[in-house]
Amino acid sequence: MSHVLGVKRREGTRGRLRPAWEEEPRPAGLAAKGLVLALACAAVLFPLWIVVVTSVSSVKTITEAGGLVVVPRGITLVAYQELLGGGQVTRAALVSLGVTLVGTLFSMTVSVLCAYGLSRSGSVLHRPLLMVLLATMFFGAGLIPTYLLVQGLGLTDTYLSLILPSAVNVFNILVLRSFFMSVAPELIDSARIDGAGDARILWQIVMPLSRAVLAVISLFYAVGYWSAWFNASIYLSDQDMMPLQNVMMQLVLKQERPTGLAQAINTGHLSPLSIQMAVMVLALLPVAVLSPFVQRHFKKGMLTGAVKG
């Protein structure tokens, strides 16, 4: 049967089907691919290595290296102890964590409900609402009208200003809608015959079959909330309410430091560079930890949701 389809099994391919017109990979080609992949990994991991090593290096090691440290010597966790000692950075990390959790839950709830409603062709105002959503992808009111709207709603200097203005992404809704439309209609029809309503169909049938795309979209929203800094910079004036990204910007770019960190740096107990690198590590750590768990869902979730329906 494989010969009829123009595909045959070749030796040395670990049982993988290879098209008949595709030549066997040569050792030189395999070596070149491995070298390119190794260089690409090194280009990504080497800067991260420098950031992590510098963040755990002592003042003497950083001074001898003249800045960023490549070879670890004199390992110390003083920078992390100072940052996580209950000061501004700890508070900012808790703010970012809370905004990320609440914002992701709210965004996923709204996106799933909207996408499921738009995926049902018989829903009320299905096509006009879809056209309105598509229009928002190409036309926006701008920064000033958005700020006036947030101010008029009384959301300035509140954590809701970090969630509501960017709570919904139309592209994510369209991906979810396409995935929901690919669910077999027979399953939904049989559930309706058994007396299930839309809420039960969504919760017990559609969402369990859509775990891959839900995981991917949740990660998109979570990374967006965790990495966001612009909304806080224009809607918040209280420094105690600032999320981690804004505090990191103050420490790294503006060289503004809390009193405790300033004293540790002035006494030579801590290096400003190690503080900056440690803040970067803390900002990247949640994304780096969560990404491998969702990585296996990317291909199935994004490609299926974007192509089908």
Secondary structure, 3 states (H helix, E strand, C coil): CCCCCCEEECCCCCCCEEECCCCCCCHHHHHHHHHHHHHHHHHHHHHHHHHHHHHCECHHHHHHHCCCCCCCCCECCHHHHHHCCCCHHHHHHHHHHHHHHHHHHHHHHHHHHHHHHHHCCCCCCHHHHHHHHHHHCCCCCCHHHHHHHHHHCCCCCCHHHHCHHHCCCHHHHHHHHHHHHCCCHHHHHHHHHCCCCHHHHHHHHHHHHCHHHHHHHHHHHHHHHHHCCHHHHHHCCCHHHCCHHHHHHHHHCCCCCCHHHHHHHHCCCCCHHHHHHHHHHHHHHHHHHHHHHHHHHHHHHHHHHHHCC
